[in-house]
Amino acid sequence: MQSGPREIVTPFRPIPLEVPEGMKPNEFFNSTENLDDLVNNNGLLANPENLLMYRKALGHSNEFDTSIIYNTSKTILNPLGRPVRRTQVPPEVKRVWNRMNQILIEYMTGLYPDPDEALILAGEASLDSTWPLTSPGVPSIRMLHNHFIVFPMEQLRGARLADPDNPNLTDGGQHSLFESYMHGVYRRFFDSLEFSILQPAADAQARIGLTGYPQGLPSWEIRGGVETLKNIRFWEEYDLILKGFIDFYRTFFSQVSTRNAPMPDDVYFPRQVESILLFDNDFLKSAKKVRDHCIHDAKYANAIRWQPAFKQLIYRNDEGRLIVTISQNSIGNAITELLGVVVQRVPDAAAYEQAEPELVGRLLDVRQRLIEADLGEGLETPYWSA
C-alpha cells in the first residue's frame, strides 16, 4: 500500500451555540459562555484543580476522542493571561494533570493493544497569543488542553491520500524553518539535554509507515513503555523537551527581531544557548534570512509566530513502542497532522449519532478510572449522568 498522508472524513453534530451579534466567532469562542457549553453539554469530569475532561463536540475521531483543559476561564478573565503550556502550570495542578494523562494513555493502549488496529496519540499544542486576536486561525480556546485520540487503522488504510502540499502538513519537518535551515544545530541542542528514560529514536523508528509521518523531527522512545508513565521522572524529562524547545525558539526569534540580541531572560539552559546556539553560523544565518524577509514582506512578517509555538505529543509507532516528538506549530494545522492525518469534519448529525453510543461508552469507562483514582467527580449532561 502506498505510503502518504491520509485524509479522513469525521461527521459531527452541529454545536447549538449562537454567536452574539457583533462578535466574531473566534472572539466568542474565547469567552466563558463557550466553556459553559463544554461543561454543560460535553463535560465528563472536573476536579478542584480546575481540570475539565470533556467530549470533543468537533472531534477528530469518532472512535475515541477527548480532551482535558485547564479551565481558568472564570478565575482569569483575560484570555491572554491564562496558562497555555505545562511550564506555566502550578506544581500541584501539574501533578494531577500528569496522573490523568498517564491513566488515559494506559486506557487507550489497553483497549487497543495492537498497533495494526489503531493509531494512538496524546498531546498538546501551544495556544498563546502569538498573533492578533482578530487574525484568521487564532486558537479558539486560549487555555492549555491535551488531546487523546484513537484512529482505527482500517479507516486510515481506506482513506484517500491527502495532498502532500497541504499547508497544514508542513509541520512534519519537510518545509519547517527549523528543519530546512537548522537541522544540525537543532539536533545538537536537543542532544545536549540530559535524559535517563527517554532515548533518541531514529527517523525510521519514529515514522508511521502508512502515512510516512512525522518527517524529520527530533523523537525519543519512552523506555519501558506505558509503565514508565507512572514514573514522575518521565514527566520531568517530557518537560525538559518542551523547555529545550522554548529556549531554542525564543533565542532564534530574538535574533530575527534584533541582530546580535543578548540571550533571552530566564532561559532554562543558558550554557547550551550560549555555546551551541549563539555561536553557530547556520543558526545566525537563518535568523538573518528570516529578518530580511520580514523587512521586505509585511504579510510574511505578520504570519510569524514570535512567541514559542509548539505541538508535543506521545504516540505509538508501528512496533508498539511509545514515542515522544515536538514540532514548531504553524497557523491552522491540527495535532493529528503531525502524524500525517488530515481530518475533514463535516456536520452530519445522523452519521455522528450512529457512532455516539460506543464513543460515549468508552469515554465514560475511562472517566470511571479517573474517579476511582481520586482525580475528579463526574459531570452530568443531557447525554449522560454523573
Buried (B, 14 or more C-beta within 10 A) or exposed (E): EEBBBBBBEBBBBEEEBEBEEEEEEBBBBBBEBBBBBBBEBBBBBBBEBBBBBBBBBBBBBBBBBBBBBBBBBEEBEEBEEBBBBBBEBEEEBBEBBBBBBBBBBBBBBEBBEEBEEBBBBBBBBBBBBBBEEEEEEBBEBBBBBBBBBBBBBEBBEEBEBBEEEEEBBBBBBBBBBBBEBBBEBBBBBBEEBEBEBBEBBEEEBBBBEBBBBBBBBBBBBBBEBBEBBBBEEBBEBBBBBBBBBBBBBBBBBBBBBEEEBEBBEEBBBEEBBEEBBBEBEEBBEBBEEBBEEBEEEEEEBEBBBBBBBBBBBBBBBBEEBBBBBBBBBBBEBBBBBBBBBBBEBEEBEEBBEEBBEEBBEBBBEBBEBBBEEEBBEBBEBEEBEE
